[in-house]
Amino acid sequence: MRNPRYVIIGAGPAGLGAAWRLTELGFRDFIVLEREAYVGGLAASFRDKAGFTWDIGGHVIHSHYPYFDSVFESVMQGEYFTHQRESWVQVGGSFVPFPFQNNIHRLPKPLMDACFHGLKEASRKKKKAPVNFSEWIVSTYGTGIAEHFMHPYNRKVWAYPLEKMSYQWVADRVAPVDIERVSENMRKKKDDVSWGPNAVFKYPKRGGTGDIWQRVASRFAKKIRCNSEVIAIDIKNRFVHLRDSGFIRYDGLFTTLPLDRLAQIVTGVAMPNRATDLVHSAVTVIGIGIRGATPAHLRTKCWIYFPDAAVPFFRATVLSNYSPHNAPPGMWSLMTEISSSTETPLPHGDIVEHVIRTALHIGLLPKDAVITDRFMMSSDYGYPTPTLGRDMVIDPLLAQLEEQGIYSRGRFGMWKYEMSNQDHTFMQGVEWVNKVVYGNQ
């Protein structure tokens, strides 16, 4: 067709990537439908009444794609900071730089010895293929690091049994082991923090991570319809039905709806029942605004991981270190994240006060901290869990949807955590347009 009508469901990075590419190629007959009143999805940011800016989790920009880099530069116009990542793990009362195994010299000697012994044992053992993520951790890092960091931390992040998770997703998300490098670092008591794709990252000067996506969306703002919830997709007649405003016909459909929800609202073709087997966790973000200067021990830190089960949050980010504009003058800000699921619910009681009490107890906040702001936001869909049976569910489901002309992409549209960074999902939208326009695979 010369003038196909494209409908895009979701104004997160994936949906905005599709709309960006359509606009770039000169297409005008498209619409982006967004259930929320804002764009950006999980990469949105919020400025509260106290003047603090909060992200929905610890998002930073580190790209795998030159195309994404060019888009970022074109919309940001230099209005961003470039940071050297400084991430840490708190174990046994010690702050250990990440990657953890490269810096175990920072641990108390009994813990250091246990972790190093486990690393050596793991490096000597003849490897057999692990069955699940828990076994992969022990096989890769040994029992010491598994016990003191990797097992407890990942249980908190995923809020799901590690024995029911696959390990193939880890890719560049988890640092590899170099036993000689670890030994040298121990001898020289040398910190080793350079590993990882996000060793250097970018962050907007104002408006948090969400500023990127507001700038992207401004290029085609008239094509975005917020507060528009899709409740049904009629494949046979090619209609998208909205809760409050009738229906919209489409020739091409790109959706970022969570895959389990999408399977429930498609009509005109039978969807596999196993979509209900997909597992995800929720994320709750709690922000704390504090009067005064950032404490010296946090002044250069980006984020900190917390494997201790007594600490409710798995990660804390000194968000005012990313940009001084994330907090009002004379203030600093700390953002924490908690995962929950049907398997691991949120702690009972006032969760905000629980976080503050814990942060004071472990020294994350100074004892005399004057707290001026409390922020809380939850998203039911925080992390798509890579369960053992995940691919057997999503692969046939995605294939069947594509046979019907529906392309499901994005963090929860593909349900692949390993491909759900902002650059990944934006490019999934771009690649869909290239596929439908040029036939690219």
C-alpha positions, 0 to 999 in steps of 0.5 A: 500500500502506498499510504498504510496506516500504522498504529503503535501501542505504547509511548515507551522507548520502543514505541517512540523508536518506531514513531521516530523512524516512520517520521524520518522516512516521511510517513504521516499516517500513524498514531501512538496510543499511550495508556498513561498521561505521559511518555517514556514508559518505565524510562519516564521521570517525575518532578515532585512538589518539593522540586526533586526529580525521580526516575522509575529505577536506576536508568542510565544511557550506554548504547550498543548502536550508532543509530541510537547514539546519533538520535540521542545526540540530535535530541539532547544537543549536548545537554547531558553529563558523561559519568564514569560509573562508580558502583559498589556492593555492601557486604559484611559492613564493607563497601566493595567496588563492582565487579565484586569478584575483582575487588574482594580484597576490600572484604574482611579477611574471613569473607575474602578468603572464602570468596577467593577459595570458591573462585579457585575451586570453580576455576579448577573444576571440570565444568558440567552444563548448569541446569539453572541460574543458581547452579550457573552462579556456583559453577562460575563464581564458587560457593563463597561469592554465591553465598555472600553476594550473587545468590542473596542479591539475585533473589532480591532483584528477581523476587523469584527462586533462582532454581526456576530461572535460566542463565542464558540471558546473562550475556554482558549483564554479569562480569566474567571471572579472571582468576589471575586478575583477582589474585593480582588485585588482592596482592596489590590491594588494587581496585578494579572497576572498569568492566562493563558496557556501562563503565561510562554513561550519559545522563540528562542535565535536567528532567531525569532520564525521561527528558530524553524521551520527551525530546524524542516525542516532541518531534511528532507530538501531534501523533501521540494520544495519551490516556488511551488504553487499548482493551481489544485487538480485532485481528480479522478486521484490523481494529484496535479498540480503546476503552473510552474512544471507540476504535482505530483501523490499522494496516500495520500494528506495533505493540509494546503491551506486556505479552501476557496482557496482549495474548488476552485481548487479541480476538479473531485468532486463538492465542496459546494459553501458556502466555499466563505462564510468563513471570514478572516482578514489580518494582517499587521506587522510594526516593528520599530528599535530604537537606545539606551536602551529600555525605563524603562516603557517597559523594562520588558513588553512582549506585550500590547493591545490597545483598543483605536480606535485612535490607528491603531494597536491592539497589540505592542510587545517589540520584543527585550525583547524576545531575545537581538539578535532580535536587533543589539547591542545598539538597541531595537525593537517594533513590532505592528500588524494591522488587516484589512478586507473588512469590516475594511480596513487599514487606508489611507496614509503612515501606517508606519509613522502613526504607528510611530506618534501614538506610539510617541503620546501615549508614547510608543516611547520616544519623542527623539526616534532615529528610525533606521529601519522600517519593514513592512509585510502583510499577506492576511490570518491573522486570520480565523474569527469564524463567526456565520455560520462558522461551518455549512460551514466547517464541511460538507466541511472537511467531503467531502474532507476526503471522497475523501482522502484529509485532510485539516488541519492547521490554515486556512486549518481547519479555527478554530482559537481556534485550530491554535496555533503552537503546535495545528497545528503541532500536526494536521500534526502528527495526520494525519500521525497516522490516515493514518498509524495506523487508529487512530481517 
